[in-house]
C-alpha cells in the first residue's frame, strides 16, 4: 500500500503550489519542471500515469472527460484533482488535507474537487 500520492501539476496551476507542497514533505513536480509545457491534456494525463502521479489541474471540463474515458476503457490513473482557481496557499492546503486523509491507493482512479 502506498501512503502519500505523488503529485504532477499541469501548467494551469501556479508553480508556487508545487513549492508549498514540497515544503510540506510531499513529492510534487510541475509540467514546467518535466518539460511538458504546451502539451495536450491527454498527454499531460498520460505523463502523470507513466510516473504513477496524481494530476492537479484547474481544467475541469477536459479532465472530467478524460477521467470518464479512462473508466470506460478500463484504463487506470493515479487520480485527478481539480482545483477551483484560488490563492496557491489555499490550493496547497486543500491538497494537503486530501493527501493526509486518503492514501495514494484510495485516490487512484478517482476524480476529486479540491
C-alpha positions as CSV (number, residue, x, y, z in Angstrom):
1,X,0.0,0.0,0.0
2,X,1.3,3.5,-0.9
3,X,0.5,6.2,1.6
4,X,1.1,9.5,0.0
5,X,0.2,10.2,-3.6
6,X,2.9,11.9,-5.7
7,X,1.6,15.0,-7.4
8,X,2.0,16.2,-11.0
9,X,0.8,19.8,-11.5
10,X,-0.2,20.8,-15.0
11,X,0.7,24.2,-16.4
12,X,-2.6,25.9,-15.5
13,X,-1.8,25.7,-11.8
14,X,0.6,28.2,-10.2
15,X,4.1,26.6,-9.7
16,X,4.0,28.0,-6.2
17,X,1.6,25.2,-5.3
18,X,4.4,22.7,-6.0
19,X,6.8,24.6,-3.9
20,X,4.3,24.7,-1.0
21,X,3.6,21.0,-1.3
22,X,7.3,20.1,-1.4
23,X,7.8,22.3,1.7
24,X,5.3,20.1,3.5
25,X,7.3,17.0,2.6
26,X,5.2,15.9,-0.4
27,X,6.5,14.8,-3.7
28,X,5.3,17.4,-6.2
29,X,6.5,18.3,-9.7
30,X,5.2,20.5,-12.4
31,X,4.7,20.5,-16.2
32,X,7.4,23.1,-16.4
33,X,9.9,21.0,-14.5
34,X,9.1,18.0,-16.6
35,X,9.3,19.8,-20.0
36,X,5.6,19.3,-20.6
37,X,4.6,22.9,-21.2
38,X,2.2,23.2,-24.2
39,X,1.3,19.5,-24.3
40,X,-2.3,18.4,-24.7
41,X,-4.4,17.5,-21.7
42,X,-4.4,13.8,-22.8
43,X,-0.6,13.9,-23.0
44,X,-0.5,15.5,-19.5
45,X,-2.5,12.7,-18.1
46,X,-0.5,10.0,-19.9
47,X,2.7,11.5,-18.5
48,X,1.2,11.5,-15.0
49,X,0.1,7.9,-15.4
50,X,3.5,6.8,-16.7
51,X,5.1,8.0,-13.4
52,X,2.1,7.0,-11.2
53,X,1.4,10.6,-10.2
54,X,-1.9,12.1,-9.3
55,X,-2.6,15.1,-11.6
56,X,-3.6,18.5,-10.2
57,X,-5.3,20.9,-12.6
58,X,-7.8,23.8,-12.9
59,X,-9.2,22.3,-16.2
60,X,-12.4,20.7,-15.0
61,X,-14.2,20.1,-18.3
62,X,-11.3,18.3,-20.2
63,X,-10.2,16.2,-17.2
64,X,-13.7,15.1,-16.3
65,X,-14.0,13.8,-19.9
66,X,-10.6,12.2,-19.7
67,X,-11.5,10.5,-16.4
68,X,-14.7,9.1,-17.9
69,X,-12.8,7.9,-20.9
70,X,-10.3,6.1,-18.7
71,X,-13.0,4.4,-16.7
72,X,-14.9,3.4,-19.8
73,X,-11.8,1.9,-21.4
74,X,-10.7,0.2,-18.2
75,X,-7.5,2.3,-18.0
76,X,-6.0,3.3,-14.7
77,X,-4.6,6.6,-13.5
78,X,-3.3,7.7,-10.1
79,X,-6.1,10.2,-9.5
80,X,-7.1,13.6,-10.8
81,X,-7.5,16.6,-8.5
82,X,-9.4,19.5,-9.9
83,X,-8.9,22.8,-8.1
84,X,-11.0,25.9,-8.4
85,X,-8.9,28.9,-9.1
86,X,-7.8,30.2,-5.7
87,X,-4.8,31.5,-3.9
88,X,-1.9,29.0,-4.3
89,X,-1.7,28.7,-0.5
90,X,-5.4,27.7,-0.2
91,X,-5.0,25.1,-3.1
92,X,-1.9,23.6,-1.4
93,X,-3.7,23.4,1.9
94,X,-6.7,21.7,0.4
95,X,-4.4,19.2,-1.4
96,X,-2.5,18.5,1.8
97,X,-5.8,17.8,3.7
98,X,-6.8,15.3,1.0
99,X,-3.4,13.6,1.0
100,X,-3.5,13.4,4.8
101,X,-7.0,11.9,4.7
102,X,-6.6,9.3,1.8
103,X,-3.9,7.0,0.7
104,X,-2.5,7.0,-2.8
105,X,-4.3,3.7,-3.4
106,X,-7.6,5.4,-2.3
107,X,-7.0,8.3,-4.7
108,X,-6.2,6.1,-7.7
109,X,-8.8,6.1,-10.5
110,X,-10.8,8.8,-8.6
111,X,-11.7,12.4,-9.5
112,X,-11.6,14.9,-6.6
113,X,-12.5,18.6,-6.4
114,X,-10.3,20.5,-4.1
